[in-house]
Amino acid sequence: MPSTAIVGLQWGDEGKGKIIDSLAAQADVVARYAGGNNAGHTVIVQDEKFVLHLIPGGILHDGTINLIGRGLVVDLGALIEEIDGLSARGIPVEERLRLDGSAQVIFPYHRHVDGLVEKWRGKGRIGTTGRGIGPAYADKVARTGIRVADILDEKVFEQRLLAALAEKSAVIEKVYGQAPENYEELFETSRAQAERLRPLIVDGGALLRDASQEGKRILFEGAQGSMLDLDAGTYPYVTSSWTGIWGIAGGTGFPPNRLSRSLAVTKAYCTRVGEGPFPTELFGEMGERLREAGNEYGATTGRPRRCGWFDMLASRYAAELNGLDGVFMTNLDVLSGFETIGVGMGYKTPQGEVSRFPAEFSSLEQVEPIWIEMPGWSEDITSVQSYSDLPETAQDYLRFLEKGLGVPIERVSVGPDRCQSFLGENGQENLW
């Protein structure tokens, strides 16, 4: 019953899509367990680019079942649009996709409230994608949310939608001065969307537990990154779900003691989208140079990412929390041409210097990084096929990061395509 999890080690955008796609080739089931269509996983196959938002990364592989787990919040219209887009490109999506009926639904009023609240926050804005993720999760916790399965039962849906709209319309109209949602239109549209998806709806937990009992390979796909986790991340500048390994059991219904391996993906430097602390961020010419070299623009929003050197404290903290067995290092090629490469090895704080991530601090906005500089390399490494063929300074850089993380680097990626990766110096061939 082998099962492997892939999560992000940083603030998201680490290149999980490519890694998940490569491991999915050996998986029977790929299960996504958190987030919504605020995520964007990019996969490039023979120069053809696929950007996945809700659909798990195994969808491009024949014979692999892809589960949208109960821990997600799902915009039904966005999901159907994604299905149709992939189907038009020849991918038999509906043969390979399943949707847990217990997943919460994002409605137009969630997106509406998301935008209004973010605007109202002013300088205290979180930097959300505006897709209704946070408000939908808030309703789930408040027990006023509506699940996919609820929409399939006309009487249940009518009752719950009326109750939800009574609250949401009052807030939208009386607090924000905006027009409320139209019940009839929303009811009919949602019912039609749910009926379209009915053949895909399952008990996701049962599907996974049965697959495990049958000895099938299961790959759990994380979204965003560990430093954006609702509890473990840089709160309040976080996402609204549990992004680490700990989110799998609740987000899928799969027993945690059946997870075989915990793996994470990290860039060879750091990026972050939106607001929030980013201790190793680079500004000015150097930050812009790193952004352009890495084409650091969001797959979902198109927003330019903030860029900086590798943050050892935050990354080691995330590695410890996830109990990692290994790490995938991506975007090493982006660092070619930099004379020196920085690594943040500690923080200067108002309380003094720290060498461990200060999770108890109320704010990281004022900390300054303590740097160590590593020599860079000038060679183009995008065609390198083995660790030993990397420039010596690149090998030294990877060894330094591996030692600092305390976790073996299993694979190294030197480009966006499937074929542009190879085994790490201490990596093992079989990750299952």
Backbone hydrogen bonds, N-H to C=O, Kabsch-Sander energy under -0.5 kcal/mol:
donor,donor_aa,acceptor,acceptor_aa,energy
4,T,218,I,-2.5
5,A,261,R,-2.3
6,I,220,F,-2.7
7,V,263,L,-1.8
9,L,265,V,-2.4
11,W,271,T,-0.6
19,I,15,G,-1.3
20,I,16,K,-3.2
21,D,17,G,-2.2
22,S,18,K,-1.9
23,L,19,I,-2.2
24,A,20,I,-2.4
25,A,21,D,-0.8
25,A,22,S,-0.5
26,Q,23,L,-1.8
27,A,24,A,-1.3
28,D,217,R,-2.3
29,V,217,R,-2.1
30,V,65,I,-2.8
31,A,219,L,-2.9
32,R,67,L,-2.8
33,Y,221,E,-1.2
35,G,71,G,-0.5
39,A,36,G,-1.5
41,H,52,L,-3.1
42,T,40,G,-0.5
43,V,50,F,-3.0
44,I,416,P,-0.6
45,V,43,V,-0.5
45,V,48,E,-2.9
46,Q,44,I,-0.5
48,E,45,V,-1.8
49,K,47,D,-0.5
50,F,43,V,-3.0
52,L,41,H,-3.1
52,L,50,F,-0.6
59,I,56,P,-1.3
61,H,58,G,-2.0
64,T,61,H,-1.4
65,I,28,D,-2.7
65,I,63,G,-0.5
66,N,96,R,-3.6
67,L,30,V,-3.0
67,L,65,I,-0.5
68,I,66,N,-0.5
68,I,98,R,-2.5
69,G,32,R,-2.1
69,G,67,L,-0.8
71,G,251,G,-2.3
72,L,69,G,-1.4
73,V,35,G,-2.1
74,V,104,Q,-3.3
75,D,73,V,-0.5
76,L,74,V,-0.9
79,L,75,D,-2.4
80,I,76,L,-2.4
81,E,77,G,-2.2
82,E,78,A,-2.1
83,I,79,L,-2.5
84,D,80,I,-2.7
85,G,81,E,-2.1
86,L,82,E,-2.1
87,S,83,I,-2.5
88,A,84,D,-2.2
89,R,86,L,-0.9
90,G,87,S,-1.9
91,I,86,L,-2.1
93,V,91,I,-2.4
95,E,92,P,-1.0
96,R,92,P,-0.9
96,R,93,V,-1.2
97,L,93,V,-1.5
98,R,66,N,-2.9
99,L,200,L,-2.7
100,D,68,I,-2.7
101,G,202,V,-2.4
103,A,100,D,-1.8
104,Q,72,L,-1.4
105,V,146,I,-2.7
106,I,74,V,-2.3
107,F,105,V,-0.6
110,H,107,F,-1.3
111,R,107,F,-1.4
112,H,108,P,-2.5
113,V,109,Y,-2.4
114,D,110,H,-2.3
115,G,111,R,-2.1
116,L,112,H,-2.0
117,V,113,V,-3.0
118,E,114,D,-2.0
119,K,115,G,-1.9
120,W,116,L,-2.1
121,R,117,V,-1.8
122,G,118,E,-0.7
122,G,119,K,-0.8
124,G,121,R,-2.0
125,R,122,G,-1.5
136,A,132,G,-1.8
137,Y,133,I,-2.3
138,A,134,G,-2.6
139,D,135,P,-2.0
140,K,136,A,-1.8
141,V,137,Y,-2.3
142,A,138,A,-2.2
143,R,140,K,-1.0
144,T,139,D,-2.6
145,G,139,D,-1.2
148,V,103,A,-2.3
149,A,101,G,-2.7
151,I,147,R,-1.1
151,I,148,V,-0.7
152,L,148,V,-0.9
153,D,149,A,-0.7
153,D,150,D,-0.8
154,E,152,L,-0.8
157,F,150,D,-0.6
157,F,153,D,-2.9
158,E,154,E,-2.3
159,Q,155,K,-2.0
160,R,156,V,-2.4
161,L,157,F,-3.0
162,L,158,E,-2.0
163,A,159,Q,-1.7
164,A,160,R,-2.4
165,L,161,L,-2.8
166,A,162,L,-1.9
167,E,163,A,-1.2
168,K,164,A,-2.7
169,S,165,L,-2.7
170,A,166,A,-0.8
171,V,167,E,-1.9
172,I,168,K,-2.9
173,E,169,S,-2.6
174,K,170,A,-2.7
175,V,170,A,-0.6
175,V,171,V,-1.8
176,Y,171,V,-1.4
177,G,173,E,-0.6
178,Q,172,I,-2.6
183,Y,181,E,-0.7
186,L,182,N,-2.2
187,F,183,Y,-2.9
188,E,184,E,-2.4
189,T,185,E,-2.3
190,S,186,L,-2.3
191,R,187,F,-2.2
192,A,188,E,-2.2
193,Q,189,T,-2.2
194,A,190,S,-2.5
195,E,191,R,-2.2
196,R,192,A,-1.9
197,L,193,Q,-1.5
198,R,194,A,-0.8
200,L,197,L,-2.3
201,I,197,L,-0.6
201,I,198,R,-1.5
202,V,99,L,-2.4
204,G,202,V,-1.0
207,L,203,D,-2.0
208,L,204,G,-2.2
209,R,205,G,-2.6
210,D,206,A,-2.5
211,A,207,L,-2.0
212,S,208,L,-2.4
213,Q,209,R,-2.2
214,E,210,D,-1.7
215,G,212,S,-1.7
216,K,211,A,-2.6
218,I,2,P,-1.7
219,L,29,V,-2.8
220,F,4,T,-3.0
220,F,218,I,-0.5
221,E,31,A,-3.2
221,E,219,L,-0.5
222,G,6,I,-2.5
222,G,220,F,-0.6
226,S,8,G,-2.1
227,M,10,Q,-2.3
228,L,225,G,-2.0
229,D,226,S,-1.5
230,L,241,S,-1.9
233,G,229,D,-1.8
234,T,227,M,-1.9
235,Y,233,G,-2.1
237,Y,234,T,-1.6
238,V,236,P,-2.0
239,T,228,L,-2.7
243,T,241,S,-0.8
247,G,244,G,-1.9
248,I,245,I,-1.9
250,G,246,W,-0.5
251,G,247,G,-2.2
252,T,248,I,-1.3
253,G,249,A,-2.4
254,F,248,I,-0.5
258,R,255,P,-1.7
259,L,256,P,-1.3
260,S,3,S,-1.4
261,R,3,S,-1.9
263,L,5,A,-2.6
263,L,261,R,-0.5
264,A,326,G,-1.6
265,V,7,V,-2.4
266,T,328,F,-2.7
268,A,330,T,-1.6
270,C,308,G,-2.7
272,R,306,R,-2.0
275,E,126,I,-0.8
281,E,278,F,-2.0
282,L,307,C,-3.1
286,M,283,F,-0.7
287,G,283,F,-0.8
288,E,284,G,-2.2
289,R,285,E,-2.4
290,L,286,M,-2.1
291,R,287,G,-2.1
292,E,288,E,-2.4
293,A,289,R,-2.3
294,G,290,L,-1.9
295,N,291,R,-0.5
295,N,292,E,-0.6
296,E,291,R,-2.4
297,Y,295,N,-1.8
298,G,303,R,-2.8
302,G,298,G,-1.1
305,R,296,E,-2.7
306,R,272,R,-3.2
308,G,270,C,-2.5
309,W,280,T,-1.4
310,F,342,G,-0.9
312,M,310,F,-0.8
312,M,344,G,-2.1
313,L,344,G,-0.7
315,S,311,D,-2.0
316,R,312,M,-2.6
317,Y,313,L,-2.1
318,A,314,A,-2.1
319,A,315,S,-2.2
320,E,316,R,-2.4
321,L,317,Y,-2.3
322,N,318,A,-2.0
323,G,319,A,-0.6
323,G,320,E,-0.9
324,L,319,A,-1.7
325,D,262,S,-3.6
326,G,262,S,-1.0
327,V,408,P,-2.1
328,F,264,A,-2.7
329,M,327,V,-0.5
329,M,411,R,-2.7
330,T,266,T,-2.7
330,T,328,F,-0.6
332,L,413,S,-1.7
334,V,331,N,-0.9
335,L,332,L,-1.3
336,S,333,D,-1.6
337,G,377,W,-3.5
338,F,335,L,-1.8
339,E,337,G,-0.5
341,I,374,M,-2.9
343,V,372,I,-2.0
344,G,310,F,-3.2
345,M,343,V,-0.8
345,M,370,I,-2.8
346,G,370,I,-0.8
347,Y,354,V,-2.2
348,K,368,E,-3.5
349,T,347,Y,-0.6
349,T,352,G,-1.8
352,G,349,T,-2.0
354,V,347,Y,-2.5
359,A,357,F,-1.9
361,F,358,P,-1.8
367,V,364,L,-1.1
368,E,348,K,-2.0
370,I,346,G,-3.0
371,W,369,P,-0.6
372,I,343,V,-1.6
374,M,341,I,-3.1
376,G,339,E,-2.9
381,I,379,E,-0.6
384,V,381,I,-1.6
389,D,386,S,-1.2
390,L,387,Y,-1.7
394,A,391,P,-0.6
395,Q,391,P,-2.2
396,D,392,E,-2.5
397,Y,393,T,-2.0
398,L,394,A,-2.2
399,R,395,Q,-2.4
400,F,396,D,-2.2
401,L,397,Y,-2.2
402,E,398,L,-2.7
403,K,399,R,-2.4
404,G,400,F,-2.1
405,L,401,L,-2.5
406,G,402,E,-1.9
407,V,402,E,-0.9
410,E,327,V,-2.5
410,E,408,P,-0.9
411,R,327,V,-1.0
412,V,422,F,-2.7
413,S,329,M,-3.1
414,V,420,Q,-2.3
415,G,420,Q,-0.5
418,R,44,I,-1.1
420,Q,417,D,-1.5
421,S,419,C,-1.4
422,F,412,V,-2.0
424,G,410,E,-2.6
426,N,409,I,-0.5
427,G,424,G,-1.1
431,L,429,E,-0.7
